[in-house]
Protein backbone atom coordinates (compact mmCIF):
# COMPACT_ATOMS: atom_id res chain seq x y z
CA UNK A 1 0.00 0.00 0.00
CA UNK A 2 1.24 3.46 -0.77
CA UNK A 3 0.05 7.07 -0.64
CA UNK A 4 0.83 8.94 -3.85
CA UNK A 5 3.13 11.88 -3.10
CA UNK A 6 3.85 13.15 -6.61
CA UNK A 7 2.35 12.98 -10.07
CA UNK A 8 4.25 13.81 -13.25
CA UNK A 9 3.36 13.43 -16.92
CA UNK A 10 5.85 11.48 -19.03
CA UNK A 11 6.09 10.68 -22.71
CA UNK A 12 7.16 7.17 -23.51
CA UNK A 13 6.65 3.95 -25.34
CA UNK A 14 3.90 2.57 -23.13
CA UNK A 15 1.31 0.20 -24.47
CA UNK A 16 -2.13 -1.01 -23.43
CA UNK A 17 -1.96 -3.96 -21.05
CA UNK A 18 -3.79 -7.08 -22.22
CA UNK A 19 -4.78 -8.12 -18.67
CA UNK A 20 -7.88 -6.76 -16.98
CA UNK A 21 -8.45 -6.80 -13.22
CA UNK A 22 -11.21 -5.89 -10.79
CA UNK A 23 -10.89 -2.96 -8.40
CA UNK A 24 -12.58 -1.49 -5.35
CA UNK A 25 -12.44 2.01 -3.89
CA UNK A 26 -13.20 3.38 -0.46
CA UNK A 27 -12.37 6.30 1.79
CA UNK A 28 -10.25 5.89 4.89
CA UNK A 29 -9.32 8.27 7.68
CA UNK A 30 -5.79 8.75 8.97
CA UNK A 31 -5.14 8.90 12.72
CA UNK A 32 -4.83 12.69 12.26
CA UNK A 33 -8.30 12.96 10.70
CA UNK A 34 -7.25 13.32 7.05
CA UNK A 35 -9.57 11.63 4.52
CA UNK A 36 -7.89 9.51 1.85
CA UNK A 37 -9.39 7.93 -1.26
CA UNK A 38 -8.16 4.34 -1.61
CA UNK A 39 -8.09 2.20 -4.75
CA UNK A 40 -7.33 -1.52 -4.49
CA UNK A 41 -6.84 -3.84 -7.45
CA UNK A 42 -7.10 -7.60 -7.43
CA UNK A 43 -4.92 -10.17 -9.16
CA UNK A 44 -5.78 -11.24 -12.68
CA UNK A 45 -8.12 -14.11 -13.47
CA UNK A 46 -5.11 -16.33 -14.22
CA UNK A 47 -3.46 -15.75 -10.81
CA UNK A 48 -2.47 -19.08 -9.27
CA UNK A 49 -3.82 -18.25 -5.79
CA UNK A 50 -7.34 -17.28 -4.80
CA UNK A 51 -8.42 -13.70 -5.53
CA UNK A 52 -6.82 -11.17 -3.20
CA UNK A 53 -5.80 -7.53 -3.22
CA UNK A 54 -2.73 -7.05 -5.39
CA UNK A 55 -2.06 -3.31 -5.08
CA UNK A 56 -3.53 -0.45 -3.08
CA UNK A 57 -2.93 3.26 -3.57
CA UNK A 58 -4.16 6.16 -1.46
CA UNK A 59 -4.75 9.74 -2.56
CA UNK A 60 -5.23 12.81 -0.35
CA UNK A 61 -7.43 15.78 -1.34
CA UNK A 62 -4.65 17.74 -3.05
CA UNK A 63 -3.47 14.73 -5.05
CA UNK A 64 -7.10 13.98 -5.98
CA UNK A 65 -7.37 17.47 -7.52
CA UNK A 66 -4.13 16.92 -9.43
CA UNK A 67 -5.25 13.48 -10.60
CA UNK A 68 -8.61 14.90 -11.68
CA UNK A 69 -6.81 17.57 -13.74
CA UNK A 70 -4.54 14.93 -15.30
CA UNK A 71 -7.54 12.80 -16.27
CA UNK A 72 -9.28 15.82 -17.80
CA UNK A 73 -6.11 16.57 -19.78
CA UNK A 74 -5.88 12.97 -21.00
CA UNK A 75 -9.56 12.47 -21.88
CA UNK A 76 -10.94 15.99 -22.24
CA UNK A 77 -12.90 17.95 -19.64
CA UNK A 78 -16.29 16.51 -20.69
CA UNK A 79 -15.30 12.86 -21.00
DANORUR-V857623 format. One record per helix or strand. SS is the DSSP state (helix for helix, strand for strand). FROM is the first residue (numbers start at 1). TO is the last residue. If there is no record, write none. Layout:
SS/FROM/TO + SS/FROM/TO
This chain:
strand/2/3 + strand/23/29 + strand/35/42 + strand/53/59 + helix/61/75
